[in-house]
Amino acid sequence: MAGRPKRVPDPDLALKFHEWRSNAGLTVSATAGRLGVAPSTLTRSLKEGGFSFDMHQRLRRLIERGETVLTEDIALSAQAIRLLSIKDLRLLHEFVNLIPKAEAILKSVLDLRDEGTKS
């Protein structure tokens, strides 16, 4: 049975990552998405201060090229924001406000469906 890969102990990398992530304003979940791993995997590695060989390489590359990537991301975000009109933003606001109502309706329908199958 294959377990987790052998860990490369590197508490300094964990500290550098936390500093980089904090300066970048990113969450662990967002960074895990960029790395293509589950947030729990990244969190576990950071707490242990040890990384699989692959994760170790990914984190080092991310931190090393982080400034360039973040600058590009910010430029793309700014461009996208400039393309939004007031009408677009108002529609988005209305949509976001509808989400809790839609969740409540879906929950009610699912509850009714569950009750129907029990009888």
N, C-alpha and C positions, 0 to 999 in steps of 0.2 A: 504494500500500500504506500503510495507516494504521499509524503507530507509536505510541509512548507519547505521551500528552498533554504539552504544554509544561509545564515545571516552574516553580513560583513559588519562588524561593530564600527560605528563611526558617530559618536555623540556630537562631534564638532559639526558634522554635516547637518544633523538634526537642529542644532542651534542656528547655523547659517540659514537653514530653510525657514525656521520660525521668524528670524529677522527679515529675510527677504519677503516672505509672505505678508508679514505685518506692514512693511514699507509699501508693498504692492497693493494693500487693501483687499487681499483675497482671503476667502475662507478655505479651510482644509478641504471641504467638499468640492469647491470650485477648482482647486489645484489638483485634486485627485482626478477630476474629470479631464483636465488637461493632460494628466499623466496616463490616462486610460486604465485606472485602477479604482477599486471600490474605496470610498472614504474610510471604511473600517480598516482596510489593509494599510493605508497610509498612516492612519492614527496609531495603529498597533506598532508599526515600524518606528514611528517617531517616539512613542513612549518607551520602547525597548532600546532606542538609540542604535538599532541595527537594521540593516537593509539587505534584501536579496541582492545579488550582483546586478541584476537588471534594474531594479529600483534604484540602487545606488548610482548607476550610470545615468538614469533618467533625471534624477534629482540634481546631480551635478550639472548636467547639460541645461536643465531648466534655470538653475540659479545663474549659470555663466552667461546664458543668452537672454536672461530675463528682462533686462532693461530694453533691449531691442524689441522683443516680443510685446512688452507692455506698451511701448511707444507706438508700435503699429496698431495694437488693439485700441488704444485711446484715439488715434487718428481715425480709424474706421468707425468707432462709436460716435465721434464728433460729426463725421460726415453723415452718418445715418440720422442723427438727431436733427441736423440742419435740413434734411429732406422732409421731415415731418411737418405737416401744417397744423394749425390750431385745430382744424376740424378733425384731423387724424388723432390728435391728442385727446380731444373730447370724446371721440368714439372709443378710444382705448380705455379712457376713464370709465365710461358707461359699462363697457364689457367687464372690466375688473370688478365693478360694483355688482354685476349680475352673478358672479361666480358663487358667492355664498348662497344665493337663492337657488341656483341650479343644483348645488350640492344638497340642499335641504330637500328639493323635489326628488332628486335621484334616491336619496336615502329613504324617503317615504315610499316611493315606488318599490324599492327593493324590500323594504319591510313588509309591504302589502303582499308582494310576491312570495316572500318566505311564509307568511301566515297562510296564504292560499295552498301552498304545498304541504303544510302540516295537517290541514283538515282532511 
